[in-house]
Amino acid sequence: MAVEVYKSSTKYETFSYLPPMTAEQIRQQISYCISQGWNPAVEHTEKDNSMSNYWYMWKLPLFGEQSVDVVLQELDACHREFPDHLVRFIAYDNYAQSQGMAFVVYR
């Protein structure tokens, strides 16, 4: 039965191959990104466009943000504004000039 669930569910990013993360695990991932000096950001898109390379940015990236709670509040605000959209967390690595991490928080 687990194989059927795996095959039938859409995969959006690396963490989607694992069981859903708890609120504490999401907090730990965001905390890790902030501790690395990465800049957090929030993006969203319609479920039909989820495989597109283009997601809408929710505000500007939170440059230099050090509070996990502020990032979680922005994720929640985006989800409240667009309840039918997928909402994901992005962390930009300034040194490598790329995304350090990205995962969907709200499906």
FIKOLZA-1660 file (N, C-alpha, C; in steps of 0.1 Angstrom, whole numbers, plus 5000, padded with zeros to 4 digits):
% residues 107
   i   px   py   pz ch aa at
   1 5008 4988 5000  A  M  N
   1 5000 5000 5000  A  M CA
   1 5009 5013 5000  A  M  C
   2 5020 5013 5007  A  A  N
   2 5029 5024 5007  A  A CA
   2 5034 5027 4993  A  A  C
   3 5037 5017 4985  A  V  N
   3 5042 5019 4972  A  V CA
   3 5031 5026 4963  A  V  C
   4 5018 5023 4965  A  E  N
   4 5008 5029 4958  A  E CA
   4 5007 5044 4961  A  E  C
   5 5008 5047 4974  A  V  N
   5 5008 5061 4978  A  V CA
   5 5019 5069 4972  A  V  C
   6 5031 5063 4972  A  Y  N
   6 5043 5069 4967  A  Y CA
   6 5041 5072 4952  A  Y  C
   7 5036 5062 4945  A  K  N
   7 5035 5064 4930  A  K CA
   7 5024 5074 4927  A  K  C
   8 5013 5075 4935  A  S  N
   8 5002 5084 4932  A  S CA
   8 5004 5098 4936  A  S  C
   9 5014 5101 4945  A  S  N
   9 5015 5115 4950  A  S CA
   9 5026 5122 4941  A  S  C
  10 5023 5135 4939  A  T  N
  10 5032 5143 4931  A  T CA
  10 5044 5147 4940  A  T  C
  11 5056 5147 4933  A  K  N
  11 5068 5150 4940  A  K CA
  11 5072 5164 4936  A  K  C
  12 5074 5174 4946  A  Y  N
  12 5077 5188 4943  A  Y CA
  12 5091 5191 4945  A  Y  C
  13 5098 5184 4954  A  E  N
  13 5112 5187 4957  A  E CA
  13 5117 5175 4966  A  E  C
  14 5129 5176 4970  A  T  N
  14 5136 5165 4977  A  T CA
  14 5128 5160 4989  A  T  C
  15 5124 5169 4998  A  F  N
  15 5117 5164 5010  A  F CA
  15 5104 5157 5007  A  F  C
  16 5098 5159 4995  A  S  N
  16 5085 5153 4992  A  S CA
  16 5086 5138 4991  A  S  C
  17 5098 5132 4990  A  Y  N
  17 5100 5118 4990  A  Y CA
  17 5100 5112 5004  A  Y  C
  18 5100 5120 5014  A  L  N
  18 5100 5116 5028  A  L CA
  18 5086 5118 5033  A  L  C
  19 5084 5112 5045  A  P  N
  19 5071 5115 5052  A  P CA
  19 5070 5130 5054  A  P  C
  20 5057 5135 5055  A  P  N
  20 5056 5150 5058  A  P CA
  20 5063 5154 5071  A  P  C
  21 5069 5166 5070  A  M  N
  21 5076 5171 5082  A  M CA
  21 5067 5176 5092  A  M  C
  22 5071 5175 5104  A  T  N
  22 5063 5181 5115  A  T CA
  22 5066 5196 5116  A  T  C
  23 5059 5203 5124  A  A  N
  23 5061 5218 5125  A  A CA
  23 5075 5220 5131  A  A  C
  24 5079 5211 5140  A  E  N
  24 5093 5212 5146  A  E CA
  24 5104 5209 5136  A  E  C
  25 5102 5200 5128  A  Q  N
  25 5112 5197 5117  A  Q CA
  25 5113 5208 5107  A  Q  C
  26 5102 5215 5104  A  I  N
  26 5102 5226 5095  A  I CA
  26 5110 5237 5102  A  I  C
  27 5107 5240 5114  A  R  N
  27 5114 5250 5122  A  R CA
  27 5129 5247 5122  A  R  C
  28 5133 5234 5124  A  Q  N
  28 5147 5231 5124  A  Q CA
  28 5154 5233 5111  A  Q  C
  29 5147 5230 5100  A  Q  N
  29 5153 5232 5087  A  Q CA
  29 5155 5247 5084  A  Q  C
  30 5145 5256 5088  A  I  N
  30 5146 5270 5086  A  I CA
  30 5158 5275 5095  A  I  C
  31 5159 5270 5107  A  S  N
  31 5169 5274 5116  A  S CA
  31 5183 5271 5111  A  S  C
  32 5184 5259 5105  A  Y  N
  32 5197 5255 5098  A  Y CA
  32 5201 5265 5087  A  Y  C
  33 5191 5269 5079  A  C  N
  33 5194 5278 5068  A  C CA
  33 5199 5292 5073  A  C  C
  34 5192 5296 5083  A  I  N
  34 5195 5309 5089  A  I CA
  34 5209 5309 5095  A  I  C
  35 5212 5297 5102  A  S  N
  35 5226 5296 5108  A  S CA
  35 5237 5295 5098  A  S  C
  36 5234 5291 5086  A  Q  N
  36 5244 5291 5075  A  Q CA
  36 5245 5305 5068  A  Q  C
  37 5237 5314 5072  A  G  N
  37 5238 5328 5067  A  G CA
  37 5230 5329 5054  A  G  C
  38 5222 5319 5051  A  W  N
  38 5214 5320 5038  A  W CA
  38 5202 5329 5040  A  W  C
  39 5197 5335 5030  A  N  N
  39 5186 5344 5030  A  N CA
  39 5173 5337 5027  A  N  C
  40 5163 5337 5037  A  P  N
  40 5151 5330 5034  A  P CA
  40 5141 5338 5025  A  P  C
  41 5133 5331 5018  A  A  N
  41 5123 5336 5009  A  A CA
  41 5111 5327 5009  A  A  C
  42 5099 5332 5005  A  V  N
  42 5087 5325 5003  A  V CA
  42 5082 5326 4989  A  V  C
  43 5078 5315 4983  A  E  N
  43 5072 5315 4970  A  E CA
  43 5059 5307 4970  A  E  C
  44 5051 5309 4960  A  H  N
  44 5038 5302 4959  A  H CA
  44 5034 5301 4945  A  H  C
  45 5026 5291 4942  A  T  N
  45 5020 5289 4928  A  T CA
  45 5008 5280 4929  A  T  C
  46 5000 5281 4918  A  E  N
  46 4989 5272 4917  A  E CA
  46 4993 5258 4915  A  E  C
  47 4985 5249 4920  A  K  N
  47 4989 5234 4919  A  K CA
  47 4991 5230 4905  A  K  C
  48 4983 5235 4896  A  D  N
  48 4985 5231 4882  A  D CA
  48 4998 5236 4876  A  D  C
  49 5004 5246 4881  A  N  N
  49 5017 5251 4876  A  N CA
  49 5029 5247 4885  A  N  C
  50 5027 5238 4894  A  S  N
  50 5037 5234 4903  A  S CA
  50 5050 5229 4897  A  S  C
  51 5049 5223 4885  A  M  N
  51 5061 5217 4879  A  M CA
  51 5068 5228 4870  A  M  C
  52 5063 5240 4870  A  S  N
  52 5069 5250 4862  A  S CA
  52 5081 5256 4870  A  S  C
  53 5090 5261 4863  A  N  N
  53 5102 5267 4869  A  N CA
  53 5099 5280 4876  A  N  C
  54 5088 5286 4872  A  Y  N
  54 5084 5299 4877  A  Y CA
  54 5074 5298 4888  A  Y  C
  55 5077 5302 4900  A  W  N
  55 5068 5304 4911  A  W CA
  55 5068 5319 4915  A  W  C
  56 5056 5323 4920  A  Y  N
  56 5055 5337 4924  A  Y CA
  56 5062 5340 4937  A  Y  C
  57 5069 5351 4938  A  M  N
  57 5076 5354 4950  A  M CA
  57 5067 5362 4959  A  M  C
  58 5066 5358 4972  A  W  N
  58 5059 5364 4982  A  W CA
  58 5068 5375 4988  A  W  C
  59 5065 5387 4985  A  K  N
  59 5074 5398 4990  A  K CA
  59 5088 5396 4984  A  K  C
  60 5097 5404 4990  A  L  N
  60 5112 5402 4986  A  L CA
  60 5118 5392 4996  A  L  C
  61 5129 5386 4992  A  P  N
  61 5136 5377 5002  A  P CA
  61 5138 5384 5015  A  P  C
  62 5139 5377 5026  A  L  N
  62 5141 5383 5039  A  L CA
  62 5156 5384 5042  A  L  C
  63 5162 5393 5035  A  F  N
  63 5177 5395 5036  A  F CA
  63 5181 5397 5050  A  F  C
  64 5190 5388 5055  A  G  N
  64 5196 5390 5068  A  G CA
  64 5187 5386 5080  A  G  C
  65 5175 5380 5077  A  E  N
  65 5166 5377 5088  A  E CA
  65 5172 5366 5097  A  E  C
  66 5171 5368 5110  A  Q  N
  66 5177 5359 5120  A  Q CA
  66 5166 5352 5128  A  Q  C
  67 5154 5355 5126  A  S  N
  67 5143 5349 5134  A  S CA
  67 5135 5339 5126  A  S  C
  68 5135 5327 5131  A  V  N
  68 5127 5316 5125  A  V CA
  68 5112 5320 5126  A  V  C
  69 5108 5326 5137  A  D  N
  69 5094 5329 5139  A  D CA
  69 5089 5339 5128  A  D  C
  70 5097 5349 5124  A  V  N
  70 5094 5358 5114  A  V CA
  70 5092 5351 5100  A  V  C
  71 5100 5341 5097  A  V  N
  71 5099 5334 5085  A  V CA
  71 5086 5325 5085  A  V  C
  72 5084 5319 5096  A  L  N
  72 5072 5311 5098  A  L CA
  72 5059 5319 5096  A  L  C
  73 5059 5332 5102  A  Q  N
  73 5048 5341 5100  A  Q CA
  73 5046 5345 5086  A  Q  C
  74 5057 5347 5078  A  E  N
  74 5055 5350 5064  A  E CA
  74 5050 5338 5056  A  E  C
  75 5054 5326 5059  A  L  N
  75 5048 5314 5053  A  L CA
  75 5034 5313 5056  A  L  C
  76 5030 5315 5068  A  D  N
  76 5015 5315 5072  A  D CA
  76 5007 5326 5065  A  D  C
  77 5013 5338 5064  A  A  N
  77 5006 5349 5058  A  A CA
  77 5004 5346 5043  A  A  C
  78 5014 5340 5036  A  C  N
  78 5012 5337 5022  A  C CA
  78 5001 5326 5020  A  C  C
  79 5002 5316 5029  A  H  N
  79 4992 5305 5028  A  H CA
  79 4977 5311 5031  A  H  C
  80 4976 5320 5040  A  R  N
  80 4963 5326 5043  A  R CA
  80 4958 5334 5031  A  R  C
  81 4967 5341 5024  A  E  N
  81 4964 5349 5012  A  E CA
  81 4960 5341 5000  A  E  C
  82 4967 5330 4999  A  F  N
  82 4965 5321 4987  A  F CA
  82 4963 5306 4992  A  F  C
  83 4951 5304 4998  A  P  N
  83 4949 5290 5005  A  P CA
  83 4949 5279 4995  A  P  C
  84 4947 5281 4982  A  D  N
  84 4947 5270 4972  A  D CA
  84 4960 5268 4965  A  D  C
  85 4970 5276 4969  A  H  N
  85 4983 5275 4963  A  H CA
  85 4993 5267 4971  A  H  C
  86 5003 5261 4964  A  L  N
  86 5014 5255 4971  A  L CA
  86 5023 5267 4976  A  L  C
  87 5028 5265 4988  A  V  N
  87 5037 5275 4994  A  V CA
  87 5050 5269 4998  A  V  C
  88 5061 5274 4993  A  R  N
  88 5074 5268 4996  A  R CA
  88 5084 5278 5002  A  R  C
  89 5093 5272 5010  A  F  N
  89 5104 5280 5016  A  F CA
  89 5116 5278 5007  A  F  C
  90 5123 5289 5005  A  I  N
  90 5136 5289 4997  A  I CA
  90 5146 5296 5006  A  I  C
  91 5158 5291 5005  A  A  N
  91 5170 5297 5012  A  A CA
  91 5181 5300 5002  A  A  C
  92 5184 5312 5000  A  Y  N
  92 5195 5316 4990  A  Y CA
  92 5208 5317 4997  A  Y  C
  93 5218 5310 4991  A  D  N
  93 5232 5310 4995  A  D CA
  93 5239 5321 4988  A  D  C
  94 5243 5331 4995  A  N  N
  94 5250 5343 4989  A  N CA
  94 5264 5338 4983  A  N  C
  95 5271 5330 4990  A  Y  N
  95 5284 5326 4986  A  Y CA
  95 5284 5318 4973  A  Y  C
  96 5275 5308 4972  A  A  N
  96 5274 5300 4960  A  A CA
  96 5265 5306 4950  A  A  C
  97 5258 5317 4953  A  Q  N
  97 5249 5324 4945  A  Q CA
  97 5239 5314 4938  A  Q  C
  98 5233 5306 4947  A  S  N
  98 5223 5297 4943  A  S CA
  98 5213 5294 4954  A  S  C
  99 5203 5285 4952  A  Q  N
  99 5195 5281 4963  A  Q CA
  99 5202 5271 4971  A  Q  C
 100 5202 5273 4984  A  G  N
 100 5208 5263 4993  A  G CA
 100 5198 5252 4997  A  G  C
 101 5185 5256 4997  A  M  N
 101 5175 5247 5001  A  M CA
 101 5162 5252 4996  A  M  C
 102 5153 5243 4993  A  A  N
 102 5139 5246 4990  A  A CA
 102 5130 5235 4993  A  A  C
 103 5119 5237 5000  A  F  N
 103 5109 5227 5002  A  F CA
 103 5095 5233 5004  A  F  C
 104 5085 5225 5000  A  V  N
 104 5071 5229 5001  A  V CA
 104 5066 5227 5015  A  V  C
 105 5061 5238 5020  A  V  N
 105 5056 5238 5034  A  V CA
 105 5041 5235 5034  A  V  C
 106 5033 5242 5025  A  Y  N
 106 5019 5240 5024  A  Y CA
 106 5015 5234 5010  A  Y  C
 107 5008 5223 5010  A  R  N
 107 5004 5216 4998  A  R CA
 107 4989 5219 4996  A  R  C
% end
